[in-house]
Amino acid sequence: MSWYIRMLAFLVKCAAWAKKNLENTAYWNAKFDRFARLFSRLSGRPLAFNIAMIVILVWVVSGPIFGFSDTWQLVINTATTIVTFLMVFLIQHTQNRDTEALQVKLDELIRAIEKADDTLLDLEELEEEELAILRSKYVTLARVAREKARAETKVDSTAGNP
């Protein structure tokens, strides 16, 4: 019975620690951000690819040693599944971060250009319907501009012919 009480006390301490430390989301977000940036940099290097190739070669060469058993196959399947699962989160985090940085840069360019339409700032926050309305407006503007350019090209080419 005492192991049960000790286990319960341990779980209570763990829960108290989790409640205290997990509420600080800024701290954990910063930790994950640093971790994700480091691993995305490392995984994108040739060394990471070479290590992956060596692991695969060792696995293939070890096949005859283990008789190409189910366990032998399970090792590579499990390893690749785990790596893929974790890399999805790292890649998505990196992509989200890059997209946010790009949006800020584009917003600054729009803001800095005098004739730019400031309503285009922060478009990524609009609902799909609002975005579709704006897109159709700019599709129409582009079509009109192309037609005007074609008309000017026709006038220029016919003006040069006697």
C-alpha positions as MATLAB code, in Angstrom:
seq = 'MSWYIRMLAFLVKCAAWAKKNLENTAYWNAKFDRFARLFSRLSGRPLAFNIAMIVILVWVVSGPIFGFSDTWQLVINTATTIVTFLMVFLIQHTQNRDTEALQVKLDELIRAIEKADDTLLDLEELEEEELAILRSKYVTLARVAREKARAETKVDSTAGNP';
ca = [
       0.000    0.000    0.000;
       2.883    2.397    0.671;
       4.070    2.153   -2.982;
       0.600    3.284   -3.999;
       0.772    6.331   -1.710;
       4.294    7.160   -2.907;
       3.156    6.864   -6.523;
       0.154    9.065   -5.842;
       2.366   11.659   -4.093;
       4.740   11.589   -7.075;
       1.864   12.128   -9.499;
       0.553   15.028   -7.421;
       4.026   16.627   -7.452;
       4.242   16.109  -11.216;
       0.828   17.680  -11.722;
       1.792   20.673   -9.553;
       5.040   21.109  -11.526;
       3.165   20.839  -14.825;
       0.521   23.347  -13.748;
       3.170   25.808  -12.593;
       5.531   25.476  -15.568;
       3.224   24.710  -18.462;
       1.189   27.874  -17.930;
       4.200   29.916  -19.058;
       3.495   29.510  -22.775;
       5.940   32.227  -23.826;
       8.789   30.277  -22.236;
       7.800   26.992  -23.914;
       7.141   28.669  -27.260;
      10.599   30.243  -27.177;
      12.165   26.880  -26.276;
      10.349   25.124  -29.120;
      11.224   27.924  -31.547;
      14.948   27.609  -30.781;
      14.745   23.816  -30.986;
      12.848   23.895  -34.299;
      15.232   26.428  -35.884;
      18.283   24.433  -34.801;
      16.950   21.112  -36.081;
      15.614   22.568  -39.317;
      19.071   24.005  -39.991;
      20.767   20.725  -39.101;
      18.359   18.529  -41.058;
      18.778   20.653  -44.167;
      22.521   20.083  -44.385;
      24.341   17.512  -46.515;
      25.681   15.855  -43.368;
      22.142   14.963  -42.272;
      21.435   13.401  -45.660;
      24.706   11.438  -45.513;
      23.888   10.166  -42.015;
      20.454    9.044  -43.222;
      22.065    7.232  -46.170;
      24.542    5.492  -43.856;
      21.724    4.372  -41.547;
      19.818    2.954  -44.514;
      22.920    1.210  -45.856;
      23.646   -0.332  -42.438;
      20.032   -1.491  -42.274;
      20.185   -3.020  -45.760;
      23.530   -4.733  -45.100;
      22.228   -6.101  -41.790;
      19.274   -7.729  -43.564;
      21.011  -11.051  -44.289;
      22.444  -11.131  -40.756;
      18.923  -10.959  -39.288;
      17.425  -13.127  -42.021;
      15.280  -10.287  -43.350;
      12.986  -10.929  -40.385;
       9.836   -9.043  -39.501;
      11.681   -7.398  -36.615;
      14.396   -6.220  -39.022;
      11.733   -4.591  -41.204;
       9.893   -3.207  -38.195;
      13.018   -1.365  -37.027;
      13.301    0.756  -40.177;
       9.541    1.228  -40.462;
       9.268    2.437  -36.884;
      12.312    4.688  -37.139;
      11.173    6.332  -40.365;
       7.643    6.788  -39.031;
       8.895    8.524  -35.893;
      11.317   10.758  -37.804;
       8.654   11.661  -40.367;
       6.089   12.420  -37.662;
       8.467   14.753  -35.819;
       9.753   16.407  -38.997;
       6.202   17.340  -40.007;
       5.946   19.561  -36.919;
       9.396   21.061  -37.400;
       8.775   21.816  -41.062;
       5.343   23.293  -40.363;
       6.749   25.500  -37.599;
       9.551   26.731  -39.851;
       7.117   27.362  -42.690;
       4.729   29.288  -40.423;
       7.587   31.412  -39.124;
       8.888   32.155  -42.623;
       5.389   33.011  -43.853;
       4.817   35.414  -40.961;
       8.154   37.124  -41.610;
       7.334   37.427  -45.312;
       3.912   38.895  -44.512;
       5.488   41.530  -42.270;
       7.950   42.459  -45.024;
       5.160   42.693  -47.614;
       3.030   44.767  -45.247;
       5.953   47.157  -44.754;
       6.448   47.489  -48.526;
       2.746   48.206  -49.020;
       2.789   50.728  -46.189;
       5.934   52.455  -47.503;
       4.739   52.898  -51.096;
       2.757   56.106  -51.321;
       0.200   55.035  -53.966;
      -0.305   51.560  -52.511;
      -3.716   50.511  -51.233;
      -3.308   50.283  -47.443;
      -6.388   48.063  -47.225;
      -4.145   45.268  -48.535;
      -2.236   45.238  -45.263;
      -2.919   42.157  -43.163;
      -4.889   40.330  -45.897;
      -3.956   36.950  -44.451;
      -6.367   37.642  -41.591;
      -9.427   38.021  -43.853;
     -12.119   35.394  -44.263;
     -12.224   33.382  -47.504;
     -15.223   35.308  -48.875;
     -13.616   38.720  -48.261;
     -10.388   37.525  -49.854;
     -12.303   36.231  -52.908;
     -13.980   39.627  -53.357;
     -10.640   41.444  -53.219;
      -9.073   38.889  -55.569;
     -11.841   39.356  -58.143;
     -11.285   43.131  -57.961;
      -7.592   42.699  -58.752;
      -8.274   40.108  -61.454;
     -10.544   42.672  -63.110;
      -7.903   45.403  -62.752;
      -5.295   43.095  -64.322;
      -7.624   42.196  -67.233;
      -8.366   45.875  -67.913;
      -4.645   46.711  -67.787;
      -3.819   43.901  -70.254;
      -6.577   45.016  -72.630;
      -5.308   48.588  -72.436;
      -1.743   47.411  -73.142;
      -2.944   45.352  -76.142;
      -4.894   48.328  -77.481;
      -1.836   50.591  -77.120;
       0.326   47.985  -78.850;
      -2.167   47.799  -81.757;
      -2.254   51.605  -82.062;
       1.565   51.778  -82.025;
       1.936   49.035  -84.649;
      -0.725   50.505  -86.939;
       0.655   54.035  -86.554;
       4.023   52.873  -87.873;
       2.443   51.331  -91.010;
       1.516   53.785  -93.838;
];
